[in-house]
């Protein structure tokens, strides 16, 4: 369960970076 939590946090961070990058491009 701990590994899944860490994976979820990593995915959220990556998604956040992608969204910020897209907003920056726009």
C-alpha positions in Angstrom: 0.0 0.0 0.0 2.9 2.4 0.8 4.4 1.9 -2.7 1.0 2.7 -4.3 0.8 5.9 -2.2 4.2 7.0 -3.3 3.3 6.2 -7.0 0.1 8.2 -6.7 2.1 11.2 -5.3 4.6 11.0 -8.1 1.8 10.8 -10.7 0.1 13.9 -9.2 3.4 15.8 -9.3 4.0 14.9 -12.9 0.5 15.9 -13.9 0.9 19.2 -12.0 4.2 19.9 -13.9 2.5 19.0 -17.3 -0.4 21.3 -16.5 1.9 24.2 -15.5 4.0 23.6 -18.7 0.9 23.7 -20.9 -0.3 26.9 -19.2 3.1 28.4 -19.6 3.1 27.6 -23.4 -0.4 29.2 -23.7 
